[in-house]
Amino acid sequence: MRILLCNFEYPPLGGGGGVVMAAMARALACRHEVTVLTSRAAWLAGEDDDQGVRVVRVPVLFRRQLAVANLPSMAAYLPAAAWRGLRLGRRAKFDVINTHFVVPTGPVGAWLAQQLRIPHVLSVHGGDLYDPSKSSSPHRHALLRWAIARLLRRADVVVAQSRDTARNVSELYGVQRAIELIPLGIERPPPRAPAARQEFDIPAEACVLLSAGRLVARKASLQLIETLHAVRDAVLLVVGDGPEAAPLMARAAARGVAQRVRMLGYVDEATKQRAFCVADIFVSTSQHEGFGLVFLEAMAAGLPIVCYDRGGQTDFLHTPANGYVVPLNDLAAFNSAVALLRESPQSRAAIARNNLAAVEDYFIERCAERYEQLFAATLARAPQVPGRQVLV
């Protein structure tokens, strides 16, 4: 198949949604011709090859950060990507378009599918439909809700990565239609190498709590400082960066626990894996996750998980098999769960075995296989365009 993937972010820009789509693109490129249409910051090449994936980046203005987009840059992506995508499609004669994130990428995929007369598979990731931490969340604005609902109804296929996201399609946007459910996946991590706590200046006897991801309001990471205050022999190891980094350290200083916080910022994959290796418990106070790739990373590292019950992670995380999934913002229950795991190495070991077994169904090869099957089924139902031969 000749597949066009549209996403306004692709590594090194963006967060988990771009990372997983890139991994899926590489897996699909082993059997198909895959082109990605994405955006570029000034320092990125306009076109390159990523392990067999043709990556085409259109210029956008105002992008200043790798991790976080802004509204002007997302708006600029729409006309630039539509124009470039039309030129690409007329030459490459794609068989199917798969658009990731209905906001902001959805209009690009829908318009290109109409112009090129090919099926449009629209993948929604969660935050593009609902983000409780932002006043700009699409579900709060009538005009955006109407536009998103229209895109959801017009797509040939809509894919959600979790039941939570699928529910938001119907409950927040009033779209009653069949939704395909394809869980996301992560790349299989390398064999675990020995890691020393000294590398991170952590005492050998400490209970290490690990948090990873962008430090933005939706993650509510400041709550972790209260957990650190409650679990007095613990060290908090934070992988990631963002606008909440400085407030987090300010809260830690105010609570007298700054000496037990290790802020790693953005690190390379090898350092991140070593951080996972020295941890005892993975903790997340995120207010909502469309899916939660980082939880899969924790499972693959054999870590028990403590998190809240709002988001797509509830599809695959359950108490007590995988750790503790506690009511949203019940910080007392959250802290109690961490303390229970700290006190029971036997429970942590049992959960590690469960998580290592369960994560096997969530590696990227399985995600790509499910998308491949969906594309083939969609093309089999689609009207044939004269002169186009689809190789499946």
VENTABEL-V318007 format. One record per residue. N is the residue number from 1. RES is the residue in three letters. PHI is phi in degrees with one decimal (none if undefined). OMEGA is omega as a letter, one per 30 degrees, with the letter a starting at -180 (NA if undefined). D_FIRST is the distance of its C-alpha to the first C-alpha in Angstrom with 2 decimals. Layout:
((N/RES/PHI/OMEGA/D_FIRST) (N/RES/PHI/OMEGA/D_FIRST))
//
This chain:
((1/MET/none/l/0.00) (2/ARG/-104.9/a/3.79) (3/ILE/-113.2/l/5.98) (4/LEU/-108.0/l/9.70) (5/LEU/-103.5/l/12.21) (6/CYS/-112.8/l/15.74) (7/ASN/-156.5/a/18.82) (8/PHE/-66.1/l/22.21) (9/GLU/-125.7/l/22.86) (10/TYR/-150.9/a/21.27) (11/PRO/-49.9/g/23.50) (12/PRO/-88.4/l/26.24) (13/LEU/-81.9/l/26.60) (14/GLY/91.0/a/27.02) (15/GLY/-115.5/a/27.32) (16/GLY/-63.0/a/25.55) (17/GLY/-62.0/l/22.83) (18/GLY/-70.9/a/21.53) (19/VAL/-63.1/a/22.08) (20/VAL/-70.3/l/20.10) (21/MET/-65.7/l/17.09) (22/ALA/-63.9/l/17.32) (23/ALA/-63.5/l/17.59) (24/MET/-64.9/l/14.60) (25/ALA/-60.0/l/12.53) (26/ARG/-64.3/l/14.00) (27/ALA/-66.3/l/13.28) (28/LEU/-65.5/a/9.53) (29/ALA/-67.0/l/9.70) (30/CYS/-67.6/a/11.21) (31/ARG/-127.2/a/8.13) (32/HIS/-137.3/l/5.19) (33/GLU/-87.5/a/6.21) (34/VAL/-121.5/l/8.22) (35/THR/-120.7/l/11.04) (36/VAL/-113.3/l/13.95) (37/LEU/-109.3/a/16.54) (38/THR/-139.6/a/19.83) (39/SER/-107.9/a/23.57) (40/ARG/-131.9/l/25.88) (41/ALA/-89.3/a/29.50) (42/ALA/-59.2/a/31.72) (43/TRP/-90.3/a/31.54) (44/LEU/-96.6/l/27.75) (45/ALA/-70.5/l/25.89) (46/GLY/-70.4/l/24.01) (47/GLU/-155.4/l/20.97) (48/ASP/-155.6/l/20.31) (49/ASP/-111.5/l/18.06) (50/ASP/-118.7/l/18.01) (51/GLN/52.4/l/17.22) (52/GLY/94.3/l/14.08) (53/VAL/-96.0/l/13.20) (54/ARG/-80.6/a/14.15) (55/VAL/-107.6/l/16.73) (56/VAL/-110.5/a/18.24) (57/ARG/-112.4/l/21.52) (58/VAL/-97.4/a/23.60) (59/PRO/-70.7/l/27.35) (60/VAL/-131.0/l/29.22) (61/LEU/-90.1/l/32.95) (62/PHE/77.1/l/35.08) (63/ARG/-77.9/a/32.87) (64/ARG/-117.6/a/35.48) (65/GLN/-123.5/l/34.31) (66/LEU/-67.1/a/31.39) (67/ALA/-82.2/a/31.51) (68/VAL/-124.8/l/32.42) (69/ALA/-84.4/l/31.14) (70/ASN/-131.5/a/33.55) (71/LEU/-61.7/l/33.48) (72/PRO/-60.7/a/33.89) (73/SER/-68.2/l/30.95) (74/MET/-67.7/l/28.69) (75/ALA/-65.5/a/30.01) (76/ALA/-66.4/a/29.49) (77/TYR/-64.6/a/25.79) (78/LEU/-60.4/a/25.18) (79/PRO/-67.8/a/26.17) (80/ALA/-64.8/a/25.02) (81/ALA/-70.6/l/21.46) (82/ALA/-62.8/a/21.33) (83/TRP/-64.7/a/22.60) (84/ARG/-68.5/l/20.38) (85/GLY/-63.2/l/17.20) (86/LEU/-65.1/l/18.15) (87/ARG/-63.0/l/18.70) (88/LEU/-61.4/a/15.40) (89/GLY/-65.9/l/13.53) (90/ARG/-69.3/l/15.70) (91/ARG/-88.5/a/14.91) (92/ALA/-85.0/a/11.23) (93/LYS/51.8/l/10.31) (94/PHE/-63.0/l/7.84) (95/ASP/-93.3/a/6.32) (96/VAL/-153.2/l/7.99) (97/ILE/-111.3/l/10.81) (98/ASN/-118.7/a/12.29) (99/THR/-97.0/l/15.91) (100/HIS/-110.5/a/18.25) (101/PHE/79.1/l/21.96) (102/VAL/-64.7/l/23.14) (103/VAL/-122.2/g/25.91) (104/PRO/-100.7/a/25.51) (105/THR/-80.7/a/21.78) (106/GLY/-50.2/a/21.44) (107/PRO/-61.0/l/22.83) (108/VAL/-64.3/a/20.42) (109/GLY/-62.9/a/17.28) (110/ALA/-63.7/a/19.16) (111/TRP/-67.7/l/20.40) (112/LEU/-64.8/l/17.21) (113/ALA/-60.7/l/15.49) (114/GLN/-66.9/a/18.64) (115/GLN/-68.2/a/18.87) (116/LEU/-92.4/l/15.37) (117/ARG/57.8/l/15.44) (118/ILE/-132.6/a/12.24) (119/PRO/-66.2/a/12.48) (120/HIS/-117.7/l/14.04) (121/VAL/-104.3/a/14.08) (122/LEU/-105.5/l/17.28) (123/SER/-102.6/l/18.30) (124/VAL/-103.5/a/22.07) (125/HIS/-113.1/l/23.73) (126/GLY/118.4/a/27.40) (127/GLY/-67.7/l/29.23) (128/ASP/-76.5/l/27.53) (129/LEU/-109.2/a/29.31) (130/TYR/-156.0/l/32.45) (131/ASP/-138.4/a/34.40) (132/PRO/-66.3/a/38.02) (133/SER/-88.9/a/39.27) (134/LYS/-116.9/l/38.45) (135/SER/-68.4/l/40.30) (136/SER/-86.7/l/37.23) (137/SER/-52.8/a/35.08) (138/PRO/-55.4/a/33.28) (139/HIS/-67.8/a/34.86) (140/ARG/-86.5/a/38.30) (141/HIS/-124.7/a/37.83) (142/ALA/-59.2/a/37.90) (143/LEU/-65.0/l/36.01) (144/LEU/-65.6/l/33.14) (145/ARG/-59.3/l/33.11) (146/TRP/-63.4/a/32.90) (147/ALA/-64.9/l/30.06) (148/ILE/-67.0/l/28.02) (149/ALA/-58.9/l/28.77) (150/ARG/-63.5/l/27.57) (151/LEU/-63.8/l/24.18) (152/LEU/-64.2/a/23.92) (153/ARG/-74.3/a/24.85) (154/ARG/-80.8/a/22.56) (155/ALA/-62.5/l/19.23) (156/ASP/-66.0/l/17.18) (157/VAL/-142.0/l/17.06) (158/VAL/-114.8/l/19.27) (159/VAL/-115.5/l/18.91) (160/ALA/-114.4/a/22.07) (161/GLN/-93.6/l/22.53) (162/SER/-155.0/l/26.03) (163/ARG/-65.8/l/28.43) (164/ASP/-61.0/l/30.48) (165/THR/-66.7/l/27.80) (166/ALA/-61.9/l/27.05) (167/ARG/-63.3/a/30.82) (168/ASN/-65.1/l/31.03) (169/VAL/-58.3/a/28.63) (170/SER/-84.7/a/31.16) (171/GLU/-78.1/a/34.41) (172/LEU/-91.4/a/34.21) (173/TYR/-116.9/l/32.16) (174/GLY/65.3/a/33.14) (175/VAL/-97.2/a/29.64) (176/GLN/-103.7/a/29.72) (177/ARG/-156.0/l/26.30) (178/ALA/-67.9/l/24.07) (179/ILE/-121.9/l/22.67) (180/GLU/-78.1/l/20.04) (181/LEU/-110.5/l/21.51) (182/ILE/-127.5/l/19.40) (183/PRO/-62.5/l/21.76) (184/LEU/-74.4/a/21.03) (185/GLY/-145.7/l/21.36) (186/ILE/-119.8/l/22.97) (187/GLU/-72.2/a/22.55) (188/ARG/-62.6/a/24.90) (189/PRO/-70.4/l/28.12) (190/PRO/-67.5/l/29.90) (191/PRO/-52.9/a/32.95) (192/ARG/-68.8/l/35.73) (193/ALA/-96.1/l/38.22) (194/PRO/-57.5/l/41.83) (195/ALA/-131.7/a/42.61) (196/ALA/-106.2/l/46.08) (197/ARG/-65.2/l/47.27) (198/GLN/-59.1/l/49.48) (199/GLU/-57.3/a/46.47) (200/PHE/-107.8/l/46.31) (201/ASP/56.8/a/50.10) (202/ILE/-116.5/l/50.03) (203/PRO/-61.0/a/53.00) (204/ALA/-59.9/a/52.31) (205/GLU/-89.3/a/53.79) (206/ALA/-72.5/l/51.94) (207/CYS/-88.0/a/49.48) (208/VAL/-100.1/l/46.33) (209/LEU/-97.4/a/44.33) (210/LEU/-113.3/l/40.93) (211/SER/-127.5/a/39.04) (212/ALA/-141.2/l/35.82) (213/GLY/138.6/l/33.92) (214/ARG/-68.0/l/34.62) (215/LEU/-90.9/l/38.25) (216/VAL/-124.0/a/37.99) (217/ALA/-56.8/a/40.10) (218/ARG/-61.1/a/37.70) (219/LYS/-79.1/l/38.14) (220/ALA/49.4/a/41.94) (221/SER/-66.2/l/42.50) (222/LEU/-62.2/l/46.18) (223/GLN/-62.1/a/46.75) (224/LEU/-64.4/l/46.06) (225/ILE/-66.4/l/49.26) (226/GLU/-66.9/l/51.17) (227/THR/-64.2/l/49.66) (228/LEU/-62.9/l/50.70) (229/HIS/-66.2/a/54.16) (230/ALA/-78.7/a/54.38) (231/VAL/-101.6/a/53.19) (232/ARG/-74.9/l/55.73) (233/ASP/-102.9/a/54.78) (234/ALA/-96.8/l/51.10) (235/VAL/-122.1/l/49.20) (236/LEU/-101.3/l/46.22) (237/LEU/-106.5/a/43.48) (238/VAL/-113.2/l/41.14) (239/VAL/-103.4/a/37.84) (240/GLY/128.7/a/36.56) (241/ASP/-151.0/l/38.13) (242/GLY/153.4/a/38.40) (243/PRO/-64.5/a/41.07) (244/GLU/-90.8/a/42.65) (245/ALA/-64.1/a/43.49) (246/ALA/-64.7/l/46.90) (247/PRO/-59.6/l/47.94) (248/LEU/-63.8/l/47.01) (249/MET/-69.6/l/49.32) (250/ALA/-65.0/l/51.98) (251/ARG/-64.1/l/51.93) (252/ALA/-61.5/l/52.14) (253/ALA/-65.3/a/55.19) (254/ALA/-65.2/a/56.79) (255/ARG/-92.0/l/56.43) (256/GLY/75.0/a/57.71) (257/VAL/-122.8/a/54.66) (258/ALA/-58.7/a/53.17) (259/GLN/-69.7/l/54.23) (260/ARG/-107.1/l/51.90) (261/VAL/-113.2/l/48.74) (262/ARG/-119.7/a/46.44) (263/MET/-98.2/a/44.04) (264/LEU/-89.7/a/41.41) (265/GLY/69.3/l/39.35) (266/TYR/-78.7/a/35.87) (267/VAL/-130.0/l/35.62) (268/ASP/-73.7/a/33.22) (269/GLU/-61.3/a/31.27) (270/ALA/-63.6/l/33.91) (271/THR/-65.5/l/36.73) (272/LYS/-61.1/l/34.99) (273/GLN/-64.5/l/34.58) (274/ARG/-67.1/l/38.26) (275/ALA/-63.5/l/39.23) (276/PHE/-62.1/a/37.53) (277/CYS/-67.2/a/39.38) (278/VAL/-89.6/a/42.81) (279/ALA/-83.5/l/42.37) (280/ASP/-105.0/a/43.89) (281/ILE/-141.8/l/42.39) (282/PHE/-94.7/a/39.44) (283/VAL/-126.8/l/40.61) (284/SER/-145.2/l/38.95) (285/THR/-107.2/a/40.77) (286/SER/-55.9/a/37.73) (287/GLN/-78.8/l/38.48) (288/HIS/-168.5/l/34.97) (289/GLU/-130.9/l/31.55) (290/GLY/-61.8/l/28.40) (291/PHE/-140.3/l/27.33) (292/GLY/103.1/a/29.15) (293/LEU/-58.4/a/27.12) (294/VAL/-63.1/l/30.41) (295/PHE/-66.7/l/31.77) (296/LEU/-64.9/l/29.12) (297/GLU/-61.2/l/30.20) (298/ALA/-65.7/l/33.75) (299/MET/-60.9/a/33.01) (300/ALA/-66.2/l/31.35) (301/ALA/-89.2/l/34.59) (302/GLY/74.2/a/36.69) (303/LEU/-96.7/l/38.36) (304/PRO/-68.8/a/39.88) (305/ILE/-122.5/l/38.86) (306/VAL/-121.1/a/41.10) (307/CYS/-154.2/l/39.52) (308/TYR/-91.2/a/39.98) (309/ASP/-98.2/a/38.69) (310/ARG/-114.7/l/36.83) (311/GLY/135.2/a/33.05) (312/GLY/-68.1/a/29.94) (313/GLN/-63.7/l/31.49) (314/THR/-70.1/l/33.62) (315/ASP/-69.1/a/30.72) (316/PHE/-130.2/l/31.11) (317/LEU/-111.3/a/34.50) (318/HIS/-143.1/l/37.69) (319/THR/-86.9/f/41.38) (320/PRO/-99.9/a/42.66) (321/ALA/-60.6/a/39.80) (322/ASN/-112.3/a/37.94) (323/GLY/134.4/a/40.85) (324/TYR/-134.4/l/42.20) (325/VAL/-110.3/a/40.51) (326/VAL/-109.5/a/43.43) (327/PRO/-58.0/a/44.11) (328/LEU/-53.0/l/42.99) (329/ASN/63.3/l/45.56) (330/ASP/-84.8/a/47.97) (331/LEU/-67.1/l/48.83) (332/ALA/-63.9/l/51.66) (333/ALA/-66.0/l/49.35) (334/PHE/-60.9/a/46.85) (335/ASN/-64.7/l/49.65) (336/SER/-62.7/l/51.05) (337/ALA/-63.0/l/47.73) (338/VAL/-62.4/a/47.56) (339/ALA/-63.5/l/51.18) (340/LEU/-62.0/l/50.65) (341/LEU/-68.1/l/47.84) (342/ARG/-58.2/a/49.95) (343/GLU/-82.2/a/52.80) (344/SER/-131.2/l/50.86) (345/PRO/-58.9/l/49.17) (346/GLN/-65.3/l/48.79) (347/SER/-64.3/l/46.72) (348/ARG/-61.7/a/44.52) (349/ALA/-66.9/l/43.96) (350/ALA/-65.3/l/43.11) (351/ILE/-65.5/l/40.62) (352/ALA/-58.5/l/39.04) (353/ARG/-63.6/l/38.43) (354/ASN/-61.1/a/36.93) (355/ASN/-68.0/l/34.60) (356/LEU/-64.3/l/33.39) (357/ALA/-74.7/a/32.56) (358/ALA/-68.2/a/30.97) (359/VAL/-70.8/a/28.63) (360/GLU/-58.4/a/26.81) (361/ASP/-85.6/a/24.62) (362/TYR/-125.0/l/23.66) (363/PHE/-86.2/a/22.13) (364/ILE/-63.7/l/18.82) (365/GLU/-60.0/a/17.07) (366/ARG/-70.6/l/17.93) (367/CYS/-61.5/l/16.81) (368/ALA/-63.0/l/13.27) (369/GLU/-62.1/l/13.24) (370/ARG/-65.9/l/14.49) (371/TYR/-66.0/l/11.95) (372/GLU/-58.5/l/9.08) (373/GLN/-64.0/l/11.27) (374/LEU/-66.2/l/12.00) (375/PHE/-59.6/a/8.64) (376/ALA/-62.6/l/8.35) (377/ALA/-65.8/l/12.00) (378/THR/-65.2/l/11.85) (379/LEU/-67.1/l/9.61) (380/ALA/-65.7/l/11.99) (381/ARG/-88.2/a/14.86) (382/ALA/-78.8/l/13.92) (383/PRO/-59.5/a/15.72) (384/GLN/-78.8/l/13.98) (385/VAL/-92.8/a/14.21) (386/PRO/-53.3/l/15.98) (387/GLY/86.2/a/14.42) (388/ARG/-106.5/l/10.75) (389/GLN/-109.4/a/8.97) (390/VAL/-98.9/l/5.84) (391/LEU/-101.6/a/5.11) (392/VAL/-113.1/NA/5.68))
//
